[in-house]
Amino acid sequence: MENERPEPIVIPYRDLSEPALRGVLESFVLREGTDYGEREVTLDQKVAQVLRQLERGDAQIVFDPVVESVDVVVKR
C-alpha cells in the first residue's frame, strides 16, 4: 500500500559504539529541556540517568525512517 508508514525501528543501545550512544543521549537530553527542580543537574548526570533507564529496559532508542531521526522513548 502506498500510504503505509514504515514502523519505527528499535535500536538496542548495546549495538551502538560508545561515542554514538553518548551522542544520541546528549542530543536527547539537550532537546528535552527538562526542569530538574531546585538542584542543578549536569549534562553528564542527565546522560547517566537516561542510560540507566535504557539498562533497566524502561526506555529504548528508536529510529523513525520517515523523518530519519533517532529518539529515546519510554516503554509503556
N, C-alpha and C positions, 0 to 999 in steps of 0.2 A: 504494500500500500504506500502511496506517495506521501501521505500526511503522517505516517508513523514517526514518532520521535524516538531516536535511539535511547536506550536506557543508560543512565549514568553507570560508570564502571568503578567498582570499589578497588582501591589500590592498597594492598597490605603495606602498612608503614614499614615493615621489616624488609620489603623489597626495594626500598629507596636507599640510596647511599646516604651517609651521614650528612654531607653538605646539602643534598637535595631535600632531605627530611627537614633539616633546620630551616631551609629557605621556605618550604611550604608552611611550617609552623609560624615562622616570623611574619610571613605575609598575612596569614590568618589572624594572628594576634594584633598586628598593626591595623588591620582592616576593621576589627571588631570595635575598637574604641570603648571597651568596657570600663565602667567605673568600678574600681575595686574598694571603694569606701574611703575611710579616713587614712588608712595606711597606704603609702606609695608602694607599688609592686614593680620591680624591674622587668625589662624585656626578658631576661634570662629566666626569671621566676615564672612569668606568664607562659613562656615556651615549655618549661618543665611541667607546669600544671596540665597543659594540653597533651604533652607526651604521656603523662600518667593516665589521662583519660583514654588514649589510644591503647596503652599497655593493658589497661583493665577491660578493654572492649566496650567502653562506654561511648566512644566516638570512633569514627572511621574517616579515611581520606577517600574522596570521591572525585572522579574526573567526569565532567559533563562534556560529551563530544559535540553537542550542538553549539555551545558558546566557547568551547575549547578552554575551559577553566578548571582549576583544581580547588576544592574546598574541604574543610573539615566539618563534618556533621555529627550531631549527637544521635546515637542509635536509640530507637524507641522500643 
